[in-house]
Amino acid sequence: MSKGQSGLGKSTLVNTLFKSQVSRKASSWNREEKIPKTVEIKAIGHVIEEGGVKMKLTVIDTPGFGDQINNENCWEPIEKYINEQYEKFLKEEVNIARKKRIPDTRVHCCLYFISPTGHSLRPLDLEFMKHLSKVVNIIPVIAKADTMTLEEKSEFKQRVRKELEVNGIEFYPQKEFDEDLEDKTENDKIRQESMPFAVVGSDKEYQVNGKRVLGRKTPWGIIEVENLSHCEFALLRDFVIRTHLQDLKEVTHNIHYETYRAKRLNDNGGLPPGEGLLGTVLPPVPATPCPTAE
Amino acid sequence: MDKEYVGFAALPNQLHRKSVKKGFDFTLMVAGESGLGKSTLINSLFLTNLYEDRQVPEASARLTQTLTIERRGVEIEEGGIKVKLTLVDTPGFGDSVDCSDCWLPVVRFIEEQFEQYLRDESGLNRKNIQDSRVHCCLYFISPFGRGLRPLDVAFLRAVHEKVNIIPVIGKADALMPKETQALKQKIREQLKEEEINIYQFPDCDSDEDEDFKRQDAEMKESIPFAVVGSCEVVRDGTRPVRGRRYSWGTVEVENPHHCDFLNLRRMLVQTHLQDLKEVTHDLLYEGYRARCLQSLARPGARDRASRSKLSRQSATEIPLPMLPLADTEKLIREKDEELRRMQEMLEKMQAQMQQSQAQGEQSDAL
């Protein structure tokens, strides 16, 4: 799921993530010429294949939230959506006749796009992440990072990391879920040095040194998306897809979903919700989750 | 005596000397959400370091921050010409989660300057009127959006009849040339749709040379100006340039192919500074004054108000809008002094009249 104010390149980046992953022939979605303005929660499924491995990826683009003059509680529809997916899964799970493979529409990862102001996080960013880091894995990403020089980038990242820490916002990979020392050292390095990833997205190709690369062409140079000295797109892609994909799913299932489930059971008096059991009717899905049940 | 040559061809020189002696003052307001490179651009424009010790507060501190208005003054001298530049900043604009009405303090500030000028102009001692009116507002639009955002529109609509607006796209090095064009086009369309009146550059005189006309047309075409600011000089190849160095190249601030910085600077400082001041005085201020006086006209004097031009005399009879207490007190004291002096004079005159009357009677009696 990708979130952030409109115009931060969310749709482009998401397209870039897959385009650079998939060979030019096997795309199963239609390539649009212009990027349409996303105005609602849109979930699009892609089936991608690589080396015989098939994966069904669902990308959820969100409305340009944060665009209005008054943005209070604009995270609520998104929170609601995430909880609805947990609810769907829960319902399937407690069914007497369960499907062998429960369709999993839960959100495994949320890419939060931070505007590259160069100063610090915006109050809206803080509010949003505070609320949502409790229900979903958030990976903060600095959008349109081609407006920052190397020094500005590193200073900005430091400030953002500090602000997140001071406000108790745990982004993925969360410290408390590191399984062993190996995990911890690997994740520590990512948490303290690389994140948030400063990315640039593009769906256009240019010729550079005889190769065709994805990039942005300006009068003062060509920014190559997959060049690590230009931006960290490749790091983000590798992190989300090549190394931590499975872990993202596991944390979602074992931690976030379990938290939701426990709370729902508590709400229902310790009884699992469902129609088959004692005719109990499922209480409505809450808009804001209650604090984590211990 | 030479009948054909009187000598008033020397007038422009006299004007020039007087203006240079007087110096120029200019108040520039900078507005837009934080992080768009406003401070850097101002420093680049005027080659100063006005924002050296500025601290940008953290996000959590800005959660409930209300908009503040900050004024910074600097005296710049170049080639013997002195300019007293006042910069008005609006930190906190567009920062909060809820930005409703966050533009009201700005509107109030602009009107207060008009108010002050109106008072000074209507006052008795008009020798040293300080002009603190805002002559121009540079409004920064984000290059990351898809045009004007609702907040931009709300702000612009609130101030466009009160100040000269020059829209500017900040951090324009985020955009590729095609994107810049598309964004400019979109903004121009939106401004038209929302009926927002930005500062209109006056047309060239028909007798200007072609070069100048072309330059002028180019400049008008490039509004809103897509700018990049920098206070650093980088060595690109052989020559040092003001710019921003990236791994993929260096953006040169003063390169017209890279951004519109030169256009903005030329327009703001070299060619249109005086016009901005004149439009502020002749159009925006007069509009404010007329609205103000009309709304304060007493109900019985409706015929007076309906006359096309309100004379200066009637202005002093109609109560002026409320000013902060200190100024009102000062005004009251001054007026009291005035009254006392006039009363004294009246008494003197009355005494004189009585005397002459008495004398007259005496002489009559005699």
Boltz contact constraints between the chains, C-beta under 6 A:
constraints:
  - contact:
      token1: [A, 7]
      token2: [B, 144]
      max_distance: 6.0
  - contact:
      token1: [A, 7]
      token2: [B, 145]
      max_distance: 6.0
  - contact:
      token1: [A, 7]
      token2: [B, 146]
      max_distance: 6.0
  - contact:
      token1: [A, 8]
      token2: [B, 144]
      max_distance: 6.0
  - contact:
      token1: [A, 67]
      token2: [B, 149]
      max_distance: 6.0
  - contact:
      token1: [A, 68]
      token2: [B, 150]
      max_distance: 6.0
  - contact:
      token1: [A, 69]
      token2: [B, 99]
      max_distance: 6.0
  - contact:
      token1: [A, 69]
      token2: [B, 100]
      max_distance: 6.0
  - contact:
      token1: [A, 69]
      token2: [B, 150]
      max_distance: 6.0
  - contact:
      token1: [A, 69]
      token2: [B, 151]
      max_distance: 6.0
  - contact:
      token1: [A, 70]
      token2: [B, 98]
      max_distance: 6.0
  - contact:
      token1: [A, 70]
      token2: [B, 100]
      max_distance: 6.0
  - contact:
      token1: [A, 71]
      token2: [B, 97]
      max_distance: 6.0
  - contact:
      token1: [A, 72]
      token2: [B, 97]
      max_distance: 6.0
  - contact:
      token1: [A, 72]
      token2: [B, 98]
      max_distance: 6.0
  - contact:
      token1: [A, 117]
      token2: [B, 35]
      max_distance: 6.0
  - contact:
      token1: [A, 118]
      token2: [B, 35]
      max_distance: 6.0
  - contact:
      token1: [A, 119]
      token2: [B, 35]
      max_distance: 6.0
  - contact:
      token1: [A, 119]
      token2: [B, 56]
      max_distance: 6.0
  - contact:
      token1: [A, 120]
      token2: [B, 58]
      max_distance: 6.0
  - contact:
      token1: [A, 120]
      token2: [B, 59]
      max_distance: 6.0
  - contact:
      token1: [A, 121]
      token2: [B, 59]
      max_distance: 6.0
  - contact:
      token1: [A, 123]
      token2: [B, 59]
      max_distance: 6.0
  - contact:
      token1: [A, 123]
      token2: [B, 62]
      max_distance: 6.0
  - contact:
      token1: [A, 123]
      token2: [B, 63]
      max_distance: 6.0
  - contact:
      token1: [A, 123]
      token2: [B, 96]
      max_distance: 6.0
  - contact:
      token1: [A, 123]
      token2: [B, 97]
      max_distance: 6.0
  - contact:
      token1: [A, 124]
      token2: [B, 97]
      max_distance: 6.0
  - contact:
      token1: [A, 126]
      token2: [B, 59]
      max_distance: 6.0
  - contact:
      token1: [A, 127]
      token2: [B, 97]
      max_distance: 6.0
  - contact:
      token1: [A, 144]
      token2: [B, 144]
      max_distance: 6.0
  - contact:
      token1: [A, 144]
      token2: [B, 174]
      max_distance: 6.0
  - contact:
      token1: [A, 147]
      token2: [B, 171]
      max_distance: 6.0
  - contact:
      token1: [A, 147]
      token2: [B, 173]
      max_distance: 6.0
  - contact:
      token1: [A, 147]
      token2: [B, 174]
      max_distance: 6.0
  - contact:
      token1: [A, 149]
      token2: [B, 244]
      max_distance: 6.0
  - contact:
      token1: [A, 163]
      token2: [B, 58]
      max_distance: 6.0
  - contact:
      token1: [A, 163]
      token2: [B, 59]
      max_distance: 6.0
  - contact:
      token1: [A, 216]
      token2: [B, 176]
      max_distance: 6.0
  - contact:
      token1: [A, 218]
      token2: [B, 176]
      max_distance: 6.0
  - contact:
      token1: [A, 219]
      token2: [B, 257]
      max_distance: 6.0
  - contact:
      token1: [A, 219]
      token2: [B, 258]
      max_distance: 6.0
  - contact:
      token1: [A, 220]
      token2: [B, 249]
      max_distance: 6.0
  - contact:
      token1: [A, 220]
      token2: [B, 250]
      max_distance: 6.0
  - contact:
      token1: [A, 220]
      token2: [B, 251]
      max_distance: 6.0
  - contact:
      token1: [A, 221]
      token2: [B, 248]
      max_distance: 6.0
  - contact:
      token1: [A, 221]
      token2: [B, 249]
      max_distance: 6.0
  - contact:
      token1: [A, 223]
      token2: [B, 248]
      max_distance: 6.0
  - contact:
      token1: [A, 229]
      token2: [B, 247]
      max_distance: 6.0
  - contact:
      token1: [A, 230]
      token2: [B, 247]
      max_distance: 6.0
  - contact:
      token1: [A, 230]
      token2: [B, 248]
      max_distance: 6.0
